[in-house]
């Protein structure tokens, strides 16, 4: 298994990503979300067992399970790869990442863990604190 790491350009938060996917949902197969990328993963079989990890404002904050890879033809005649994702967005422990272009493979041992479901008496960290902690390598 291998994951894909991708910048979530234009999103300020996980909520922005979720809202955009909700708006786009009528264009996709029911029960799925998609992300179109130019390059087809060479490690296709491994990717289909993994997730797409989203980097939002320099920090990995979420992931979505990769369900399938589909070919899409762009208006410019260039064939692209649609990463077909489950609609559920899993929040992860924040992990800082430097900017990069395109996408990168992410090995399972480098992937941040999913956040535990909140306990009834547990308060959420203030906005930005989890991201700041990730910058210092605390996760």
C-alpha positions in Angstrom: 0.0 0.0 0.0 1.1 3.6 -0.7 -0.7 6.9 -0.2 -0.7 10.1 -2.3 0.0 13.5 -0.8 -1.5 16.5 -2.5 -1.8 20.2 -1.8 -5.3 21.4 -1.4 -4.9 24.6 -3.3 -7.4 27.4 -2.4 -8.7 25.8 0.7 -8.2 27.5 4.1 -9.5 24.6 6.1 -10.9 21.0 6.0 -14.4 22.6 6.0 -13.5 24.5 2.8 -12.5 21.2 1.2 -15.8 19.5 2.3 -17.9 22.4 1.1 -16.2 22.4 -2.3 -16.8 18.7 -2.7 -20.4 19.1 -1.7 -20.9 21.7 -4.4 -19.2 19.4 -7.0 -21.0 16.2 -6.0 -23.6 16.4 -8.7 -20.9 16.0 -11.3 -19.5 12.8 -9.8 -20.7 9.2 -9.4 -23.1 9.0 -6.4 -21.3 8.4 -3.1 -17.9 9.5 -4.4 -15.7 12.6 -4.7 -13.0 13.2 -7.3 -9.7 15.0 -7.7 -8.3 15.4 -11.2 -4.5 15.3 -11.6 -2.4 15.3 -14.7 -0.2 12.3 -14.0 -1.3 8.7 -13.7 0.3 6.9 -10.7 2.8 4.3 -11.8 2.2 2.4 -8.6 -1.5 2.1 -9.4 -2.2 -1.2 -7.6 -0.6 0.1 -4.4 -2.4 3.5 -4.6 -5.8 1.7 -4.8 -5.2 0.4 -1.3 -4.3 3.8 0.1 -5.6 7.3 0.7 -5.2 10.8 -0.6 -3.7 13.0 2.2 -4.6 16.7 1.9 -2.1 19.4 2.7 -4.0 22.6 3.7 -2.0 25.7 4.3 1.3 23.8 4.7 -0.1 21.1 7.1 -1.5 17.6 6.4 -4.9 17.8 8.0 -7.1 15.2 6.3 -7.3 12.1 4.1 -9.8 10.4 1.9 -9.7 6.7 0.9 -8.9 6.2 -2.8 -11.6 4.0 -4.4 -10.6 4.0 -8.0 -8.6 5.7 -10.8 -10.5 6.9 -13.9 -9.3 8.4 -17.1 -10.6 11.9 -17.9 -10.1 13.9 -21.1 -9.5 17.6 -20.5 -11.0 20.4 -22.7 -7.4 20.8 -24.0 -7.4 17.2 -25.3 -4.9 16.0 -22.6 -5.8 12.8 -20.8 -5.8 13.1 -17.0 -6.3 10.9 -14.0 -9.3 11.2 -11.7 -8.6 10.0 -8.2 -12.0 8.7 -7.2 -12.4 9.1 -3.4 -14.8 8.1 -0.7 -16.8 11.1 0.4 -15.9 10.8 4.1 -13.1 13.1 5.0 -11.0 11.7 7.9 -9.2 14.3 10.0 -5.5 13.5 10.7 -3.0 14.6 13.2 -1.4 17.8 11.8 1.9 17.3 10.1 3.8 20.2 8.5 4.8 19.9 4.9 6.8 22.2 2.6 5.2 23.3 -0.7 5.6 21.1 -3.7 4.1 20.8 -7.2 1.8 18.0 -8.3 1.5 15.1 -5.9 3.9 12.8 -4.1 3.8 9.3 -2.8 3.5 9.0 1.0 4.6 5.8 2.7 2.3 4.4 5.4 5.0 4.9 8.0 5.2 8.6 7.2 1.4 9.2 7.1 -0.1 11.0 10.1 -2.6 9.0 12.2 -6.3 9.7 12.1 -7.5 11.9 14.9 -9.3 9.9 17.6 -13.0 10.7 17.8 -13.6 13.4 20.3 -14.5 12.2 23.8 -17.5 13.9 25.4 -15.4 15.9 27.8 -12.5 16.6 25.5 -12.2 20.2 24.2 -10.8 20.9 20.8 -7.5 22.7 20.5 -7.8 26.4 19.7 -7.6 27.3 15.9 -4.0 27.2 14.7 -2.6 25.5 17.8 -2.5 22.0 16.3 -0.9 23.4 13.2 1.7 25.3 15.2 2.5 22.2 17.2 3.0 20.2 13.9 5.6 22.8 12.8 7.6 21.9 15.9 7.3 18.2 15.2 4.7 17.5 17.9 2.0 15.2 16.8 
